């Protein structure tokens, strides 16, 4: 087993390539695992991920009713669309204001894999954590999961920002699936996460002991996300990746900061990689602050277009109140674009030290954010120094190949442990021994 290529089933209950990190994770990890000689079959629900055309990587569609698709989210399916009781469960949960996809995807994946016993060496779930996962070991599949960060963090931040009690009640119902995720995470033998900050929060919120958590940072495609001196910088351009009205992403403080920046740098402008929400709090703030001509939203762009946008910016900004990792930070750093970031969650683990590879400010502080952005926009030497150091940090610490190698090592450890009665202490000792060898 130590040398034999592995057959991996990689589960993704959704894999939107243009929004969120799940599609990015599945795409790049599957490619790099295949380059190591393994075969990876991605089992995914809508929106389906876009995978790289790497030999050894295939996509199997586990279709749902796609109740949240655009342009008709929260739709009621037609009678002929229903196939079985799982479809009824999906619609019934939506009708009662819950979020069904993690549970219903896991049940469909379990049904699919029950007909394919012996075809995979390991099942690797990406943040679904539905009850169906608990049936997979009985099919003979050692099963593990990646948790980028506990969704309970999102829940708390959204509840804190909810303006009314009815909105709070609605959010509690929507996030009811997190109770299931907690129960499932506690019963899985192996959890991978992307930062030590997330590892601590998985223990805090989900009750998973540290001995069952492996921290494997993810990274950027450093060949694509790379500096290019031939791309002209647009004076005053700030770029960020954020969902318009998700409090977690901190776009509202950034918009408020932009108004302050333009007092001293009147040509400053913000490009948001994300979808604008009409009549949302961010849209109202843009109008109230007179920034309609200074803020632009783009979405659905290709990787090549995203790279060009980041290269053209004088500064990239990660204003999040919390991140379990922060792919936008790594991608901007990999391009050699100067970064301003908050200290929310795991961002300091990614962005590095204040003044060396980023300018770091407290989360949710528009004045501090404005000060850092103004400083970077007015100092070309600082931009060059931060960008060059950031690129070196990514090359040293955050590549997808390194993530794939470390993930494959955890697959093999799980498979070996699965052959014997589970010995968590032995697995923890193995992690400690490997850490000492690596000098960490």
KOLLO-555057 format. One record per residue (C-alpha): residue number from 1; residue in one letter; x negated, y, z. Coordinates in steps of 0.2 Angstrom, whole numbers. Each point is the difference from the previous one (the first is absolute). Layout:
N
{pafi: NUM	fise: a	px: X	py: Y	pz: Z} $
...
***
This chain:
440
{pafi: 1	fise: x	px: 0	py: 0	pz: 0} $
{pafi: 2	fise: x	px: -15	py: 12	pz: 4} $
{pafi: 3	fise: x	px: -4	py: 1	pz: -19} $
{pafi: 4	fise: x	px: 16	py: -5	pz: -9} $
{pafi: 5	fise: x	px: 10	py: 14	pz: -8} $
{pafi: 6	fise: x	px: 16	py: 4	pz: 9} $
{pafi: 7	fise: x	px: 18	py: 0	pz: -6} $
{pafi: 8	fise: x	px: 8	py: 15	pz: 7} $
{pafi: 9	fise: x	px: 19	py: 5	pz: 1} $
{pafi: 10	fise: x	px: 0	py: 19	pz: 3} $
{pafi: 11	fise: x	px: 17	py: 6	pz: 5} $
{pafi: 12	fise: x	px: 6	py: 18	pz: -2} $
{pafi: 13	fise: x	px: 18	py: 4	pz: 3} $
{pafi: 14	fise: x	px: -2	py: 16	pz: -10} $
{pafi: 15	fise: x	px: -15	py: 6	pz: -11} $
{pafi: 16	fise: x	px: 4	py: 17	pz: -7} $
{pafi: 17	fise: x	px: -16	py: 5	pz: -9} $
{pafi: 18	fise: x	px: 4	py: 19	pz: 1} $
{pafi: 19	fise: x	px: 6	py: 2	pz: 18} $
{pafi: 20	fise: x	px: -7	py: -7	pz: 16} $
{pafi: 21	fise: x	px: -15	py: -11	pz: 4} $
{pafi: 22	fise: x	px: 7	py: -18	pz: -2} $
{pafi: 23	fise: x	px: -1	py: -1	pz: -19} $
{pafi: 24	fise: x	px: -17	py: 7	pz: 1} $
{pafi: 25	fise: x	px: -6	py: -13	pz: 13} $
{pafi: 26	fise: x	px: 7	py: -14	pz: -10} $
{pafi: 27	fise: x	px: -7	py: 5	pz: -17} $
{pafi: 28	fise: x	px: -18	py: 3	pz: 6} $
{pafi: 29	fise: x	px: -1	py: -14	pz: 12} $
{pafi: 30	fise: x	px: 7	py: -13	pz: -12} $
{pafi: 31	fise: x	px: -13	py: 6	pz: -14} $
{pafi: 32	fise: x	px: -15	py: -1	pz: 12} $
{pafi: 33	fise: x	px: 5	py: -17	pz: 7} $
{pafi: 34	fise: x	px: 1	py: -6	pz: -18} $
{pafi: 35	fise: x	px: -17	py: 7	pz: -4} $
{pafi: 36	fise: x	px: -6	py: -10	pz: 15} $
{pafi: 37	fise: x	px: 6	py: -16	pz: -9} $
{pafi: 38	fise: x	px: 17	py: -2	pz: 9} $
{pafi: 39	fise: x	px: 17	py: -2	pz: -8} $
{pafi: 40	fise: x	px: 13	py: 13	pz: 6} $
{pafi: 41	fise: x	px: 19	py: -1	pz: -4} $
{pafi: 42	fise: x	px: 9	py: 15	pz: 6} $
{pafi: 43	fise: x	px: 18	py: -3	pz: 5} $
{pafi: 44	fise: x	px: 9	py: 17	pz: 0} $
{pafi: 45	fise: x	px: 16	py: 8	pz: 1} $
{pafi: 46	fise: x	px: 6	py: 16	pz: -9} $
{pafi: 47	fise: x	px: -8	py: 12	pz: -4} $
{pafi: 48	fise: x	px: -12	py: -12	pz: -6} $
{pafi: 49	fise: x	px: -19	py: 4	pz: 1} $
{pafi: 50	fise: x	px: -11	py: 3	pz: -15} $
{pafi: 51	fise: x	px: -14	py: -12	pz: 1} $
{pafi: 52	fise: x	px: -17	py: 1	pz: -9} $
{pafi: 53	fise: x	px: -2	py: -12	pz: -15} $
{pafi: 54	fise: x	px: -13	py: -11	pz: 10} $
{pafi: 55	fise: x	px: -1	py: -19	pz: -4} $
{pafi: 56	fise: x	px: 7	py: -9	pz: 15} $
{pafi: 57	fise: x	px: 13	py: 13	pz: 5} $
{pafi: 58	fise: x	px: 18	py: -3	pz: -4} $
{pafi: 59	fise: x	px: 17	py: 8	pz: 5} $
{pafi: 60	fise: x	px: 15	py: -9	pz: 5} $
{pafi: 61	fise: x	px: 16	py: 10	pz: 2} $
{pafi: 62	fise: x	px: 11	py: -3	pz: 15} $
{pafi: 63	fise: x	px: 14	py: 10	pz: -5} $
{pafi: 64	fise: x	px: 12	py: 9	pz: 12} $
{pafi: 65	fise: x	px: 16	py: 10	pz: -4} $
{pafi: 66	fise: x	px: -12	py: 15	pz: -1} $
{pafi: 67	fise: x	px: 12	py: 11	pz: 10} $
{pafi: 68	fise: x	px: -11	py: 15	pz: 2} $
{pafi: 69	fise: x	px: -5	py: 2	pz: -18} $
{pafi: 70	fise: x	px: 1	py: 17	pz: -9} $
{pafi: 71	fise: x	px: 10	py: 8	pz: -6} $
{pafi: 72	fise: x	px: 14	py: -9	pz: 10} $
{pafi: 73	fise: x	px: -7	py: -4	pz: 17} $
{pafi: 74	fise: x	px: 12	py: -8	pz: 13} $
{pafi: 75	fise: x	px: 10	py: -7	pz: -14} $
{pafi: 76	fise: x	px: 14	py: -13	pz: 2} $
{pafi: 77	fise: x	px: -4	py: -15	pz: -12} $
{pafi: 78	fise: x	px: 13	py: -6	pz: -12} $
{pafi: 79	fise: x	px: 8	py: -17	pz: 4} $
{pafi: 80	fise: x	px: -10	py: -10	pz: -13} $
{pafi: 81	fise: x	px: -17	py: 6	pz: 8} $
{pafi: 82	fise: x	px: 3	py: -11	pz: 16} $
{pafi: 83	fise: x	px: -10	py: -16	pz: -1} $
{pafi: 84	fise: x	px: 1	py: -7	pz: 18} $
{pafi: 85	fise: x	px: 2	py: 4	pz: 18} $
{pafi: 86	fise: x	px: -17	py: 9	pz: 1} $
{pafi: 87	fise: x	px: 7	py: 13	pz: -12} $
{pafi: 88	fise: x	px: 15	py: 2	pz: 11} $
{pafi: 89	fise: x	px: -11	py: 2	pz: 15} $
{pafi: 90	fise: x	px: -10	py: 14	pz: -10} $
{pafi: 91	fise: x	px: 16	py: 9	pz: -4} $
{pafi: 92	fise: x	px: 8	py: -2	pz: 17} $
{pafi: 93	fise: x	px: -15	py: 7	pz: 9} $
{pafi: 94	fise: x	px: -1	py: 15	pz: -12} $
{pafi: 95	fise: x	px: 19	py: 3	pz: 2} $
{pafi: 96	fise: x	px: -3	py: 1	pz: 19} $
{pafi: 97	fise: x	px: -15	py: 13	pz: -2} $
{pafi: 98	fise: x	px: -14	py: -13	pz: 3} $
{pafi: 99	fise: x	px: -15	py: -3	pz: -11} $
{pafi: 100	fise: x	px: 1	py: -18	pz: -6} $
{pafi: 101	fise: x	px: -15	py: -3	pz: -12} $
{pafi: 102	fise: x	px: -13	py: -7	pz: 12} $
{pafi: 103	fise: x	px: 12	py: -13	pz: 6} $
{pafi: 104	fise: x	px: 8	py: -5	pz: -16} $
{pafi: 105	fise: x	px: -17	py: 0	pz: -10} $
{pafi: 106	fise: x	px: -7	py: -12	pz: 13} $
{pafi: 107	fise: x	px: 15	py: -12	pz: -1} $
{pafi: 108	fise: x	px: -1	py: 0	pz: -19} $
{pafi: 109	fise: x	px: -19	py: -3	pz: 0} $
{pafi: 110	fise: x	px: 2	py: -14	pz: 12} $
{pafi: 111	fise: x	px: 13	py: -8	pz: -11} $
{pafi: 112	fise: x	px: -12	py: 2	pz: -15} $
{pafi: 113	fise: x	px: -15	py: -7	pz: 9} $
{pafi: 114	fise: x	px: 10	py: -15	pz: 7} $
{pafi: 115	fise: x	px: 0	py: -7	pz: -18} $
{pafi: 116	fise: x	px: -19	py: 3	pz: -2} $
{pafi: 117	fise: x	px: -7	py: -10	pz: 14} $
{pafi: 118	fise: x	px: -19	py: -3	pz: -2} $
{pafi: 119	fise: x	px: -2	py: 13	pz: -13} $
{pafi: 120	fise: x	px: -9	py: 13	pz: 12} $
{pafi: 121	fise: x	px: -13	py: -1	pz: 13} $
{pafi: 122	fise: x	px: 6	py: 16	pz: 9} $
{pafi: 123	fise: x	px: 15	py: 12	pz: 0} $
{pafi: 124	fise: x	px: -5	py: 18	pz: 4} $
{pafi: 125	fise: x	px: 15	py: 12	pz: 3} $
{pafi: 126	fise: x	px: -2	py: 19	pz: -2} $
{pafi: 127	fise: x	px: 10	py: 9	pz: 13} $
{pafi: 128	fise: x	px: 16	py: -9	pz: -3} $
{pafi: 129	fise: x	px: 1	py: -10	pz: 17} $
{pafi: 130	fise: x	px: 17	py: -8	pz: -4} $
{pafi: 131	fise: x	px: 6	py: -15	pz: 9} $
{pafi: 132	fise: x	px: -3	py: -10	pz: -16} $
{pafi: 133	fise: x	px: -18	py: 0	pz: 4} $
{pafi: 134	fise: x	px: 2	py: -11	pz: 15} $
{pafi: 135	fise: x	px: 6	py: -14	pz: -11} $
{pafi: 136	fise: x	px: -15	py: 0	pz: -11} $
{pafi: 137	fise: x	px: -12	py: -10	pz: 12} $
{pafi: 138	fise: x	px: 13	py: -14	pz: 0} $
{pafi: 139	fise: x	px: -2	py: -1	pz: -19} $
{pafi: 140	fise: x	px: -19	py: -3	pz: 3} $
{pafi: 141	fise: x	px: -5	py: 18	pz: -4} $
{pafi: 142	fise: x	px: -12	py: 9	pz: 13} $
{pafi: 143	fise: x	px: 8	py: 17	pz: 1} $
{pafi: 144	fise: x	px: -7	py: 17	pz: 5} $
{pafi: 145	fise: x	px: 5	py: 18	pz: -3} $
{pafi: 146	fise: x	px: -7	py: 17	pz: -3} $
{pafi: 147	fise: x	px: 7	py: 14	pz: 11} $
{pafi: 148	fise: x	px: -6	py: 17	pz: -6} $
{pafi: 149	fise: x	px: 8	py: 8	pz: 15} $
{pafi: 150	fise: x	px: 15	py: -3	pz: 11} $
{pafi: 151	fise: x	px: 16	py: 7	pz: -8} $
{pafi: 152	fise: x	px: 5	py: 5	pz: 18} $
{pafi: 153	fise: x	px: -12	py: 15	pz: -2} $
{pafi: 154	fise: x	px: 10	py: 6	pz: -14} $
{pafi: 155	fise: x	px: 16	py: -3	pz: 10} $
{pafi: 156	fise: x	px: -6	py: 10	pz: 14} $
{pafi: 157	fise: x	px: -5	py: 15	pz: -10} $
{pafi: 158	fise: x	px: 16	py: 0	pz: -10} $
{pafi: 159	fise: x	px: 11	py: -1	pz: 16} $
{pafi: 160	fise: x	px: -10	py: 15	pz: 7} $
{pafi: 161	fise: x	px: 3	py: 10	pz: -15} $
{pafi: 162	fise: x	px: 19	py: -5	pz: -2} $
{pafi: 163	fise: x	px: 11	py: 16	pz: 2} $
{pafi: 164	fise: x	px: 15	py: -9	pz: 7} $
{pafi: 165	fise: x	px: 6	py: -15	pz: 11} $
{pafi: 166	fise: x	px: 9	py: -7	pz: -15} $
{pafi: 167	fise: x	px: -16	py: 1	pz: -10} $
{pafi: 168	fise: x	px: -9	py: -9	pz: 14} $
{pafi: 169	fise: x	px: 13	py: -14	pz: 0} $
{pafi: 170	fise: x	px: -2	py: -2	pz: -18} $
{pafi: 171	fise: x	px: -19	py: -1	pz: 1} $
{pafi: 172	fise: x	px: 1	py: -13	pz: 14} $
{pafi: 173	fise: x	px: 12	py: -11	pz: -11} $
{pafi: 174	fise: x	px: -12	py: 2	pz: -15} $
{pafi: 175	fise: x	px: -15	py: -5	pz: 10} $
{pafi: 176	fise: x	px: 9	py: -15	pz: 8} $
{pafi: 177	fise: x	px: -11	py: -11	pz: -11} $
{pafi: 178	fise: x	px: -15	py: 4	pz: 11} $
{pafi: 179	fise: x	px: 6	py: -11	pz: 14} $
{pafi: 180	fise: x	px: -1	py: -15	pz: -12} $
{pafi: 181	fise: x	px: -18	py: 6	pz: -6} $
{pafi: 182	fise: x	px: -5	py: 0	pz: 18} $
{pafi: 183	fise: x	px: 6	py: -18	pz: 3} $
{pafi: 184	fise: x	px: -8	py: -7	pz: -16} $
{pafi: 185	fise: x	px: -17	py: 9	pz: 3} $
{pafi: 186	fise: x	px: -1	py: -8	pz: 18} $
{pafi: 187	fise: x	px: 2	py: -17	pz: -8} $
{pafi: 188	fise: x	px: -12	py: 1	pz: -14} $
{pafi: 189	fise: x	px: -18	py: -7	pz: 4} $
{pafi: 190	fise: x	px: -9	py: 14	pz: -10} $
{pafi: 191	fise: x	px: 3	py: 18	pz: -3} $
{pafi: 192	fise: x	px: -11	py: 11	pz: -11} $
{pafi: 193	fise: x	px: 0	py: 19	pz: 2} $
{pafi: 194	fise: x	px: -9	py: 14	pz: -8} $
{pafi: 195	fise: x	px: -7	py: 10	pz: 15} $
{pafi: 196	fise: x	px: -4	py: -1	pz: 18} $
{pafi: 197	fise: x	px: 13	py: 13	pz: 3} $
{pafi: 198	fise: x	px: 13	py: -11	pz: -8} $
{pafi: 199	fise: x	px: -6	py: -15	pz: 9} $
{pafi: 200	fise: x	px: 2	py: 8	pz: 17} $
{pafi: 201	fise: x	px: 18	py: 6	pz: -5} $
{pafi: 202	fise: x	px: 4	py: -18	pz: -6} $
{pafi: 203	fise: x	px: -4	py: -6	pz: 17} $
{pafi: 204	fise: x	px: 10	py: 14	pz: 8} $
{pafi: 205	fise: x	px: 15	py: 0	pz: -10} $
{pafi: 206	fise: x	px: 1	py: -18	pz: -6} $
{pafi: 207	fise: x	px: -8	py: -9	pz: 15} $
{pafi: 208	fise: x	px: -13	py: -9	pz: -11} $
{pafi: 209	fise: x	px: -16	py: -4	pz: 10} $
{pafi: 210	fise: x	px: -16	py: 7	pz: -7} $
{pafi: 211	fise: x	px: -7	py: -17	pz: -2} $
{pafi: 212	fise: x	px: 12	py: -3	pz: -14} $
{pafi: 213	fise: x	px: -3	py: 16	pz: -10} $
{pafi: 214	fise: x	px: -14	py: 2	pz: -13} $
{pafi: 215	fise: x	px: -4	py: 18	pz: -5} $
{pafi: 216	fise: x	px: -5	py: 0	pz: -19} $
{pafi: 217	fise: x	px: -1	py: 18	pz: -7} $
{pafi: 218	fise: x	px: 7	py: 2	pz: -18} $
{pafi: 219	fise: x	px: -8	py: 11	pz: -13} $
{pafi: 220	fise: x	px: 1	py: 9	pz: -16} $
{pafi: 221	fise: x	px: -4	py: -5	pz: -18} $
{pafi: 222	fise: x	px: -17	py: 9	pz: 1} $
{pafi: 223	fise: x	px: -3	py: -2	pz: -19} $
{pafi: 224	fise: x	px: 16	py: 9	pz: -5} $
{pafi: 225	fise: x	px: 1	py: 11	pz: 15} $
{pafi: 226	fise: x	px: -17	py: 8	pz: -3} $
{pafi: 227	fise: x	px: -7	py: 18	pz: -2} $
{pafi: 228	fise: x	px: -1	py: 7	pz: -18} $
{pafi: 229	fise: x	px: -9	py: 17	pz: -1} $
{pafi: 230	fise: x	px: 8	py: 3	pz: -17} $
{pafi: 231	fise: x	px: 17	py: 2	pz: 7} $
{pafi: 232	fise: x	px: 3	py: 19	pz: 4} $
{pafi: 233	fise: x	px: 6	py: 4	pz: 17} $
{pafi: 234	fise: x	px: 16	py: 10	pz: 1} $
{pafi: 235	fise: x	px: -3	py: 15	pz: 11} $
{pafi: 236	fise: x	px: 10	py: -1	pz: 16} $
{pafi: 237	fise: x	px: 8	py: -17	pz: -4} $
{pafi: 238	fise: x	px: 4	py: -11	pz: 15} $
{pafi: 239	fise: x	px: 6	py: -17	pz: -3} $
{pafi: 240	fise: x	px: 9	py: -12	pz: 12} $
{pafi: 241	fise: x	px: 10	py: -16	pz: 0} $
{pafi: 242	fise: x	px: 16	py: 0	pz: 10} $
{pafi: 243	fise: x	px: 19	py: -4	pz: 0} $
{pafi: 244	fise: x	px: 9	py: 17	pz: 1} $
{pafi: 245	fise: x	px: 10	py: -3	pz: 16} $
{pafi: 246	fise: x	px: -8	py: -14	pz: 9} $
{pafi: 247	fise: x	px: -6	py: 9	pz: 16} $
{pafi: 248	fise: x	px: -14	py: -13	pz: 2} $
{pafi: 249	fise: x	px: -9	py: 7	pz: -15} $
{pafi: 250	fise: x	px: -1	py: 18	pz: 6} $
{pafi: 251	fise: x	px: 5	py: 9	pz: -16} $
{pafi: 252	fise: x	px: 10	py: 13	pz: 9} $
{pafi: 253	fise: x	px: -15	py: 6	pz: 11} $
{pafi: 254	fise: x	px: -11	py: 1	pz: -16} $
{pafi: 255	fise: x	px: 13	py: 10	pz: -10} $
{pafi: 256	fise: x	px: 0	py: 12	pz: 15} $
{pafi: 257	fise: x	px: -19	py: 0	pz: 0} $
{pafi: 258	fise: x	px: 0	py: 5	pz: -18} $
{pafi: 259	fise: x	px: 10	py: 16	pz: 3} $
{pafi: 260	fise: x	px: -14	py: 5	pz: 12} $
{pafi: 261	fise: x	px: -14	py: -5	pz: -12} $
{pafi: 262	fise: x	px: 7	py: 11	pz: -13} $
{pafi: 263	fise: x	px: -1	py: 15	pz: 11} $
{pafi: 264	fise: x	px: -19	py: -1	pz: -3} $
{pafi: 265	fise: x	px: -1	py: -11	pz: -16} $
{pafi: 266	fise: x	px: 14	py: 6	pz: -10} $
{pafi: 267	fise: x	px: -3	py: -12	pz: -14} $
{pafi: 268	fise: x	px: 2	py: -15	pz: 11} $
{pafi: 269	fise: x	px: 12	py: -13	pz: -7} $
{pafi: 270	fise: x	px: 6	py: -18	pz: 6} $
{pafi: 271	fise: x	px: 3	py: -15	pz: -11} $
{pafi: 272	fise: x	px: 10	py: -14	pz: 9} $
{pafi: 273	fise: x	px: -2	py: -17	pz: -6} $
{pafi: 274	fise: x	px: 18	py: -6	pz: 5} $
{pafi: 275	fise: x	px: 18	py: 3	pz: -4} $
{pafi: 276	fise: x	px: 9	py: 16	pz: 5} $
{pafi: 277	fise: x	px: 16	py: -1	pz: 10} $
{pafi: 278	fise: x	px: 13	py: 13	pz: -5} $
{pafi: 279	fise: x	px: 6	py: 9	pz: 15} $
{pafi: 280	fise: x	px: -11	py: -8	pz: 12} $
{pafi: 281	fise: x	px: -10	py: 8	pz: 14} $
{pafi: 282	fise: x	px: -16	py: 2	pz: -11} $
{pafi: 283	fise: x	px: 10	py: 7	pz: -15} $
{pafi: 284	fise: x	px: 9	py: 13	pz: 12} $
{pafi: 285	fise: x	px: -17	py: 5	pz: 7} $
{pafi: 286	fise: x	px: -8	py: 2	pz: -17} $
{pafi: 287	fise: x	px: 15	py: 12	pz: -4} $
{pafi: 288	fise: x	px: -1	py: 9	pz: 16} $
{pafi: 289	fise: x	px: -18	py: 3	pz: -1} $
{pafi: 290	fise: x	px: 0	py: 6	pz: -18} $
{pafi: 291	fise: x	px: -11	py: -14	pz: -6} $
{pafi: 292	fise: x	px: 11	py: -6	pz: -15} $
{pafi: 293	fise: x	px: -14	py: 5	pz: -12} $
{pafi: 294	fise: x	px: -14	py: -7	pz: 11} $
{pafi: 295	fise: x	px: 6	py: -18	pz: 3} $
{pafi: 296	fise: x	px: 2	py: -13	pz: -13} $
{pafi: 297	fise: x	px: 6	py: -18	pz: 2} $
{pafi: 298	fise: x	px: -6	py: -15	pz: -12} $
{pafi: 299	fise: x	px: 5	py: -18	pz: 1} $
{pafi: 300	fise: x	px: -1	py: -16	pz: -10} $
{pafi: 301	fise: x	px: -17	py: 5	pz: -6} $
{pafi: 302	fise: x	px: -13	py: -13	pz: -6} $
{pafi: 303	fise: x	px: -16	py: -4	pz: 10} $
{pafi: 304	fise: x	px: -10	py: 10	pz: -14} $
{pafi: 305	fise: x	px: 11	py: 15	pz: 2} $
{pafi: 306	fise: x	px: -2	py: -1	pz: 19} $
{pafi: 307	fise: x	px: -18	py: -1	pz: -1} $
{pafi: 308	fise: x	px: -1	py: 15	pz: -12} $
{pafi: 309	fise: x	px: 12	py: 10	pz: 12} $
{pafi: 310	fise: x	px: -12	py: -4	pz: 15} $
{pafi: 311	fise: x	px: -15	py: 5	pz: -10} $
{pafi: 312	fise: x	px: 7	py: 16	pz: -5} $
{pafi: 313	fise: x	px: 5	py: 6	pz: 18} $
{pafi: 314	fise: x	px: -12	py: 10	pz: 10} $
{pafi: 315	fise: x	px: 6	py: -8	pz: 16} $
{pafi: 316	fise: x	px: 11	py: -16	pz: 4} $
{pafi: 317	fise: x	px: 10	py: 0	pz: 16} $
{pafi: 318	fise: x	px: 7	py: -14	pz: 11} $
{pafi: 319	fise: x	px: 12	py: 10	pz: 12} $
{pafi: 320	fise: x	px: 8	py: -16	pz: 7} $
{pafi: 321	fise: x	px: 6	py: 0	pz: 18} $
{pafi: 322	fise: x	px: -5	py: -19	pz: 0} $
{pafi: 323	fise: x	px: -8	py: -12	pz: -12} $
{pafi: 324	fise: x	px: -4	py: -19	pz: 3} $
{pafi: 325	fise: x	px: -14	py: 3	pz: -13} $
{pafi: 326	fise: x	px: 2	py: 13	pz: -14} $
{pafi: 327	fise: x	px: -4	py: -5	pz: -18} $
{pafi: 328	fise: x	px: 2	py: 18	pz: -6} $
{pafi: 329	fise: x	px: -14	py: 5	pz: 11} $
{pafi: 330	fise: x	px: -11	py: -14	pz: -7} $
{pafi: 331	fise: x	px: 4	py: 3	pz: -18} $
{pafi: 332	fise: x	px: -3	py: 19	pz: 2} $
{pafi: 333	fise: x	px: -17	py: -4	pz: 9} $
{pafi: 334	fise: x	px: -4	py: -12	pz: -14} $
{pafi: 335	fise: x	px: 2	py: 13	pz: -13} $
{pafi: 336	fise: x	px: -12	py: 12	pz: 10} $
{pafi: 337	fise: x	px: 14	py: 13	pz: 3} $
{pafi: 338	fise: x	px: -2	py: 9	pz: 16} $
{pafi: 339	fise: x	px: 13	py: -6	pz: 13} $
{pafi: 340	fise: x	px: 10	py: 9	pz: 14} $
{pafi: 341	fise: x	px: 8	py: -13	pz: 11} $
{pafi: 342	fise: x	px: 9	py: -1	pz: 17} $
{pafi: 343	fise: x	px: -5	py: -11	pz: 14} $
{pafi: 344	fise: x	px: 17	py: -10	pz: 0} $
{pafi: 345	fise: x	px: -2	py: -19	pz: 3} $
{pafi: 346	fise: x	px: -14	py: -8	pz: -10} $
{pafi: 347	fise: x	px: -4	py: 15	pz: -11} $
{pafi: 348	fise: x	px: -16	py: 4	pz: 10} $
{pafi: 349	fise: x	px: -6	py: -18	pz: -3} $
{pafi: 350	fise: x	px: 2	py: 2	pz: -18} $
{pafi: 351	fise: x	px: -5	py: 18	pz: -3} $
{pafi: 352	fise: x	px: -15	py: 0	pz: 12} $
{pafi: 353	fise: x	px: -7	py: 14	pz: 10} $
{pafi: 354	fise: x	px: 6	py: 18	pz: 0} $
{pafi: 355	fise: x	px: -12	py: 11	pz: -9} $
{pafi: 356	fise: x	px: -9	py: -15	pz: -9} $
{pafi: 357	fise: x	px: 12	py: -8	pz: -11} $
{pafi: 358	fise: x	px: 16	py: 10	pz: 3} $
{pafi: 359	fise: x	px: 7	py: 15	pz: 10} $
{pafi: 360	fise: x	px: 11	py: -8	pz: 13} $
{pafi: 361	fise: x	px: 15	py: 9	pz: 9} $
{pafi: 362	fise: x	px: 13	py: -5	pz: 12} $
{pafi: 363	fise: x	px: 16	py: -8	pz: -8} $
{pafi: 364	fise: x	px: 15	py: 12	pz: -1} $
{pafi: 365	fise: x	px: -10	py: 16	pz: 2} $
{pafi: 366	fise: x	px: 3	py: 11	pz: -16} $
{pafi: 367	fise: x	px: -12	py: 14	pz: 7} $
{pafi: 368	fise: x	px: -14	py: -12	pz: 2} $
{pafi: 369	fise: x	px: 4	py: -8	pz: -17} $
{pafi: 370	fise: x	px: 0	py: 17	pz: -8} $
{pafi: 371	fise: x	px: -17	py: 5	pz: 8} $
{pafi: 372	fise: x	px: -8	py: -16	pz: -7} $
{pafi: 373	fise: x	px: 7	py: 1	pz: -17} $
{pafi: 374	fise: x	px: -5	py: 19	pz: -1} $
{pafi: 375	fise: x	px: -17	py: -4	pz: 5} $
{pafi: 376	fise: x	px: -3	py: -14	pz: -13} $
{pafi: 377	fise: x	px: 8	py: 10	pz: -14} $
{pafi: 378	fise: x	px: -11	py: 15	pz: 3} $
{pafi: 379	fise: x	px: -17	py: -10	pz: 2} $
{pafi: 380	fise: x	px: -6	py: -9	pz: -16} $
{pafi: 381	fise: x	px: -15	py: -7	pz: 9} $
{pafi: 382	fise: x	px: 11	py: -7	pz: 14} $
{pafi: 383	fise: x	px: 11	py: -8	pz: -13} $
{pafi: 384	fise: x	px: -15	py: -8	pz: -8} $
{pafi: 385	fise: x	px: -8	py: -6	pz: 16} $
{pafi: 386	fise: x	px: 16	py: -8	pz: 7} $
{pafi: 387	fise: x	px: 4	py: -8	pz: -17} $
{pafi: 388	fise: x	px: -17	py: -8	pz: -2} $
{pafi: 389	fise: x	px: 0	py: -7	pz: 17} $
{pafi: 390	fise: x	px: 17	py: -7	pz: -1} $
{pafi: 391	fise: x	px: -4	py: -9	pz: -16} $
{pafi: 392	fise: x	px: -14	py: -9	pz: 9} $
{pafi: 393	fise: x	px: 10	py: -4	pz: 15} $
{pafi: 394	fise: x	px: 13	py: -9	pz: -12} $
{pafi: 395	fise: x	px: -14	py: -10	pz: -9} $
{pafi: 396	fise: x	px: -7	py: -6	pz: 16} $
{pafi: 397	fise: x	px: 16	py: -4	pz: 10} $
{pafi: 398	fise: x	px: 16	py: -1	pz: -11} $
{pafi: 399	fise: x	px: 0	py: -11	pz: -16} $
{pafi: 400	fise: x	px: 13	py: -13	pz: -5} $
{pafi: 401	fise: x	px: -14	py: -13	pz: -3} $
{pafi: 402	fise: x	px: -5	py: 1	pz: 18} $
{pafi: 403	fise: x	px: 18	py: -1	pz: 5} $
{pafi: 404	fise: x	px: 3	py: -15	pz: -10} $
{pafi: 405	fise: x	px: -15	py: -9	pz: 6} $
{pafi: 406	fise: x	px: 5	py: 3	pz: 18} $
{pafi: 407	fise: x	px: 18	py: -5	pz: -3} $
{pafi: 408	fise: x	px: -6	py: -17	pz: -8} $
{pafi: 409	fise: x	px: -10	py: -4	pz: 15} $
{pafi: 410	fise: x	px: 16	py: 2	pz: 11} $
{pafi: 411	fise: x	px: 9	py: -11	pz: -12} $
{pafi: 412	fise: x	px: -13	py: -14	pz: 2} $
{pafi: 413	fise: x	px: 0	py: 2	pz: 19} $
{pafi: 414	fise: x	px: 19	py: -1	pz: 1} $
{pafi: 415	fise: x	px: 0	py: -16	pz: -11} $
{pafi: 416	fise: x	px: -13	py: -8	pz: 11} $
{pafi: 417	fise: x	px: 10	py: 5	pz: 16} $
{pafi: 418	fise: x	px: 16	py: -7	pz: -8} $
{pafi: 419	fise: x	px: -8	py: -17	pz: -1} $
{pafi: 420	fise: x	px: -2	py: -1	pz: 18} $
{pafi: 421	fise: x	px: 11	py: 6	pz: 15} $
{pafi: 422	fise: x	px: -1	py: 18	pz: 0} $
{pafi: 423	fise: x	px: -14	py: 6	pz: 11} $
{pafi: 424	fise: x	px: 1	py: 19	pz: 1} $
{pafi: 425	fise: x	px: -15	py: 1	pz: 12} $
{pafi: 426	fise: x	px: -11	py: -9	pz: -13} $
{pafi: 427	fise: x	px: 6	py: 12	pz: -14} $
{pafi: 428	fise: x	px: -4	py: 15	pz: 11} $
{pafi: 429	fise: x	px: -17	py: -7	pz: 4} $
{pafi: 430	fise: x	px: -3	py: -2	pz: -19} $
{pafi: 431	fise: x	px: 4	py: 18	pz: -3} $
{pafi: 432	fise: x	px: -11	py: 6	pz: 14} $
{pafi: 433	fise: x	px: -14	py: -11	pz: -6} $
{pafi: 434	fise: x	px: 2	py: 7	pz: -18} $
{pafi: 435	fise: x	px: 0	py: 18	pz: 7} $
{pafi: 436	fise: x	px: -16	py: -3	pz: 9} $
{pafi: 437	fise: x	px: -9	py: -6	pz: -16} $
{pafi: 438	fise: x	px: 6	py: 15	pz: -9} $
{pafi: 439	fise: x	px: -7	py: 11	pz: 14} $
{pafi: 440	fise: x	px: 17	py: 8	pz: 4} $
***
